[in-house]
Amino acid sequence: MKNSYLTKVSVGFLLYVPIILAGCCINTGCLPQAKYERTVQLTAPVPAGTTFGAETHNGSITIRGAATADCNLIATIIAQAGSEEEAKKLAEQTKISLQPSSGRLTVNVEKPVLLNNQSVNVSFDAMVPNQTSLQFATHNGNVEITNITGKINAATHNGSIIIRQICGNIELNSHNGQITCQEISGDTKIGSHNGGIEALYSKNAPSVCNISIVTHNGNISLTTPPNLSAAANISTHNGSISTDLPITVIGNLDHNKLAGTIGTGQGKLYLETHNGLIKIN
């Protein structure tokens, strides 16, 4: 009797295991087992006044400005599937091209149809002329931009954004990630839902500019242009504000809300975080 009971339990358990595994495959798509990587190198001319754009769903974007007249792009394609042969086929079926159109040069990505246990990730590393405007978006990946004189528009849903040596207006957004700006010059609009923001203006930046930095959860650290002139509106709901700049306060002085004038108040300075500290110097 006892042996019969154990047999029934064992059989029931063995029948239950495949059901669990099948459920995992339905919910997760069964994780890929093999990976294949290949790179694609492309070159295209970039006339003056061109905006260079790229978008990738899973992958990073790295851009460097240089004394060149061309875009030199390296695309890294990583395919994953149940076997190396399948992964290689997916990587080879993924097509990358540079498409010029009406003052723009855009990276175009064509991926094959993917099954539940397959994926294709594409990252971009490019060198472009210094005086090029940029427009980028990535869903899961970091963005890094260096040495550009032009307008920058970059967004990532899950990833960090780092920009250095940028002379031009910038607009940056990250849903989950840190944003770091070093040696920037121009109007700035930065937003992050979850992540701190650090912005360091160049010593050669103009004293009059418009700066807007907003994050829901994270600290804000701002080094302003020399001799900044701006009407300031600064607030944090759960945190504090510290500043090394002389601000003529309008209204009541509050440790987590500050409105006033810096210099002659010609530009605009707006800083806000819901949960975090704000430091200005």
C-alpha positions as CSV (number, residue, x, y, z in Angstrom):
1,M,0.0,0.0,0.0
2,K,2.8,2.4,0.9
3,N,4.8,1.6,-2.2
4,S,1.7,2.1,-4.3
5,Y,1.2,5.6,-2.7
6,L,4.9,6.5,-3.4
7,T,4.6,5.4,-7.0
8,K,1.5,7.6,-7.5
9,V,3.3,10.6,-5.9
10,S,6.4,10.1,-8.1
11,V,4.3,9.8,-11.2
12,G,2.4,13.0,-10.3
13,F,5.6,14.9,-9.6
14,L,7.1,13.8,-12.9
15,L,4.0,14.9,-14.8
16,Y,4.0,18.3,-12.9
17,V,7.6,19.2,-13.8
18,P,7.0,19.4,-17.6
19,I,4.0,21.6,-16.8
20,I,6.2,24.0,-14.8
21,L,8.8,24.1,-17.5
22,A,6.2,24.7,-20.1
23,G,4.8,27.5,-18.1
24,C,8.2,29.1,-17.8
25,C,8.6,28.9,-21.5
26,I,5.3,30.6,-22.0
27,N,6.0,33.3,-19.6
28,T,9.7,34.0,-20.4
29,G,10.0,32.7,-23.9
30,C,12.7,30.2,-22.9
31,L,16.0,31.9,-22.5
32,P,18.3,31.7,-25.6
33,Q,21.2,29.2,-25.3
34,A,23.6,30.3,-28.0
35,K,25.0,33.7,-29.1
36,Y,26.5,35.0,-32.3
37,E,28.1,38.4,-32.9
38,R,29.0,40.2,-36.0
39,T,29.9,43.8,-36.9
40,V,29.0,46.0,-39.8
41,Q,31.1,49.0,-40.9
42,L,29.5,51.7,-43.0
43,T,30.6,55.2,-44.2
44,A,28.5,58.0,-45.6
45,P,29.1,61.8,-46.2
46,V,27.7,64.2,-43.7
47,P,27.1,67.7,-45.3
48,A,27.1,70.8,-43.1
49,G,23.8,71.2,-41.3
50,T,22.9,67.5,-41.3
51,T,21.2,65.9,-38.3
52,F,22.4,62.3,-37.6
53,G,19.8,60.0,-36.1
54,A,19.7,56.5,-34.7
55,E,17.3,54.3,-32.7
56,T,17.9,50.9,-31.1
57,H,15.6,48.9,-28.9
58,N,18.3,46.9,-27.0
59,G,21.8,48.3,-27.4
60,S,24.0,51.3,-26.7
61,I,24.8,54.4,-28.8
62,T,28.3,56.0,-28.7
63,I,29.1,59.0,-30.8
64,R,32.4,61.0,-31.1
65,G,32.8,64.2,-33.0
66,A,36.0,64.6,-35.1
67,A,37.5,66.7,-37.9
68,T,36.0,64.6,-40.6
69,A,33.4,65.1,-43.4
70,D,31.9,61.5,-43.1
71,C,30.0,59.3,-40.7
72,N,32.0,56.2,-39.9
73,L,29.7,53.8,-38.2
74,I,30.3,50.4,-36.6
75,A,27.2,48.4,-35.8
76,T,27.5,45.5,-33.4
77,I,24.8,42.9,-33.9
78,I,24.3,40.2,-31.2
79,A,21.9,37.5,-32.0
80,Q,20.7,34.8,-29.5
81,A,18.8,31.6,-30.3
82,G,18.5,27.9,-29.4
83,S,21.6,27.0,-31.4
84,E,24.7,28.8,-32.8
85,E,23.5,28.1,-36.3
86,E,20.2,29.8,-35.7
87,A,21.9,32.8,-34.0
88,K,24.3,33.2,-36.9
89,K,21.4,33.2,-39.3
90,L,19.6,35.9,-37.4
91,A,22.7,38.1,-37.2
92,E,23.3,37.7,-40.9
93,Q,19.7,38.5,-41.7
94,T,19.8,41.7,-39.7
95,K,20.5,44.6,-42.2
96,I,22.1,48.0,-41.2
97,S,22.2,50.9,-43.6
98,L,22.8,54.7,-43.6
99,Q,20.0,56.6,-45.3
100,P,20.3,60.3,-46.3
101,S,17.1,62.3,-46.6
102,S,16.3,66.0,-46.4
103,G,19.1,67.2,-44.2
104,R,19.2,64.0,-42.2
105,L,21.3,60.9,-42.1
106,T,19.6,58.0,-40.3
107,V,20.7,54.6,-39.3
108,N,18.1,52.1,-40.5
109,V,17.9,48.6,-38.9
110,E,15.9,45.7,-40.4
111,K,15.5,42.7,-38.2
112,P,14.2,39.3,-39.1
113,V,11.0,37.9,-37.6
114,L,11.9,36.5,-34.1
115,L,10.5,33.6,-32.2
116,N,10.0,33.6,-28.5
117,N,13.4,32.2,-27.7
118,Q,15.3,34.5,-30.1
119,S,16.6,38.0,-29.8
120,V,18.7,40.5,-31.8
121,N,20.4,43.5,-30.1
122,V,22.2,46.2,-32.1
123,S,24.6,48.8,-30.7
124,F,26.2,51.7,-32.6
125,D,29.6,53.3,-32.3
126,A,30.1,56.2,-34.7
127,M,32.5,59.1,-35.6
128,V,30.9,62.2,-37.2
129,P,31.9,65.7,-38.0
130,N,32.1,67.9,-34.9
131,Q,29.4,70.3,-36.2
132,T,26.6,67.7,-36.4
133,S,23.2,67.8,-34.7
134,L,22.2,64.5,-33.1
135,Q,18.9,62.7,-32.4
136,F,19.0,59.4,-30.6
137,A,16.7,57.0,-28.7
138,T,17.3,53.6,-27.1
139,H,14.9,51.5,-25.1
140,N,17.5,49.5,-23.1
141,G,21.0,50.9,-23.4
142,N,23.3,53.7,-22.6
143,V,24.0,56.8,-24.7
144,E,27.4,58.5,-24.8
145,I,28.3,61.6,-26.8
146,T,31.6,63.5,-26.9
147,N,32.9,66.6,-28.7
148,I,29.9,67.9,-30.6
149,T,29.0,71.4,-31.7
150,G,25.3,71.1,-32.5
151,K,21.9,70.4,-31.1
152,I,21.6,67.2,-29.1
153,N,18.4,65.3,-28.5
154,A,18.8,61.9,-26.7
155,A,16.5,59.7,-24.8
156,T,16.7,56.3,-23.2
157,H,14.1,54.3,-21.3
158,N,16.5,52.2,-19.2
159,G,20.1,53.4,-19.3
160,S,22.4,56.2,-18.5
161,I,23.3,59.3,-20.7
162,I,26.8,60.8,-20.6
163,I,27.7,63.8,-22.7
164,R,31.1,65.7,-22.8
165,Q,32.4,68.7,-24.5
166,I,29.1,69.8,-26.1
167,C,28.6,73.3,-27.5
168,G,25.0,73.7,-28.4
169,N,21.5,73.3,-27.0
170,I,20.7,69.9,-25.5
171,E,17.6,68.0,-24.6
172,L,18.1,64.7,-22.6
173,N,15.6,62.3,-21.1
174,S,16.0,59.0,-19.2
175,H,13.3,57.0,-17.6
176,N,15.6,55.0,-15.4
177,G,19.2,56.1,-15.4
178,Q,21.8,58.6,-14.4
179,I,22.4,61.7,-16.6
180,T,25.9,63.2,-16.6
181,C,26.9,66.3,-18.6
182,Q,30.4,67.6,-18.5
183,E,31.8,70.8,-20.2
184,I,28.5,71.8,-21.8
185,S,27.5,75.2,-23.3
186,G,24.0,76.3,-24.4
187,D,20.4,76.0,-23.4
188,T,19.7,72.8,-21.5
189,K,16.5,70.7,-20.9
190,I,17.1,67.5,-18.9
191,G,14.6,65.1,-17.4
192,S,14.9,61.8,-15.6
193,H,12.2,59.8,-13.8
194,N,14.5,57.7,-11.7
195,G,18.1,58.8,-11.5
196,G,20.3,61.6,-10.5
197,I,21.4,64.4,-12.8
198,E,24.8,66.1,-12.8
199,A,25.5,69.1,-15.2
200,L,28.8,70.9,-15.4
201,Y,28.9,73.9,-17.6
202,S,32.1,74.9,-19.5
203,K,34.1,77.9,-18.3
204,N,33.5,79.4,-21.8
205,A,29.7,79.0,-21.6
206,P,27.7,82.2,-22.1
207,S,26.3,83.8,-18.9
208,V,22.8,84.0,-20.2
209,C,21.1,80.7,-21.0
210,N,18.0,78.7,-20.2
211,I,18.5,75.7,-17.9
212,S,15.7,73.2,-16.9
213,I,16.6,70.1,-14.9
214,V,13.8,67.9,-13.5
215,T,14.0,64.4,-11.9
216,H,11.4,62.6,-9.9
217,N,13.8,60.4,-7.8
218,G,17.4,61.6,-7.6
219,N,19.8,64.4,-6.7
220,I,20.6,67.4,-8.9
221,S,24.1,68.8,-9.0
222,L,24.7,71.9,-11.2
223,T,27.8,73.9,-11.9
224,T,26.5,77.0,-13.7
225,P,28.2,79.1,-16.4
226,P,30.5,81.8,-15.1
227,N,28.6,85.0,-14.0
228,L,25.2,83.3,-14.6
229,S,22.3,85.7,-15.1
230,A,18.9,84.0,-14.6
231,A,15.5,84.1,-12.9
232,A,15.6,81.1,-10.6
233,N,12.9,78.7,-9.6
234,I,14.2,75.8,-7.5
235,S,12.3,73.2,-5.5
236,T,12.5,69.8,-3.9
237,H,9.6,68.1,-2.2
238,N,11.7,65.7,0.0
239,G,15.2,67.1,0.3
240,S,17.1,70.3,0.7
241,I,18.7,73.1,-1.5
242,S,22.3,74.3,-1.1
243,T,23.9,77.0,-3.3
244,D,27.2,78.9,-3.5
245,L,25.6,81.5,-5.8
246,P,24.3,84.8,-4.5
247,I,20.5,84.8,-5.1
248,T,18.1,87.7,-4.5
249,V,15.2,85.8,-2.9
250,I,11.6,86.7,-3.9
251,G,9.1,85.8,-1.2
252,N,9.7,83.7,1.9
253,L,12.9,81.8,2.4
254,D,12.3,78.0,2.4
255,H,14.8,75.1,2.8
256,N,13.1,73.2,0.0
257,K,11.8,75.9,-2.3
258,L,13.6,78.9,-3.6
259,A,12.6,81.7,-6.1
260,G,14.8,84.6,-6.9
261,T,17.2,86.3,-9.2
262,I,20.8,85.5,-10.1
263,G,22.7,88.5,-11.5
264,T,20.4,90.6,-13.7
265,G,17.9,87.7,-14.2
266,Q,18.1,87.6,-18.0
267,G,18.0,83.8,-18.5
268,K,15.9,81.1,-16.8
269,L,17.0,78.5,-14.2
270,Y,14.4,75.8,-13.3
271,L,15.5,72.9,-11.0
272,E,13.1,70.4,-9.5
273,T,13.3,67.0,-7.8
274,H,10.6,65.2,-5.9
275,N,12.9,63.1,-3.8
276,G,16.5,64.3,-3.6
277,L,19.0,67.1,-2.9
278,I,19.8,70.1,-5.1
279,K,23.3,71.6,-5.1
280,I,24.2,74.6,-7.1
281,N,27.7,76.2,-7.5
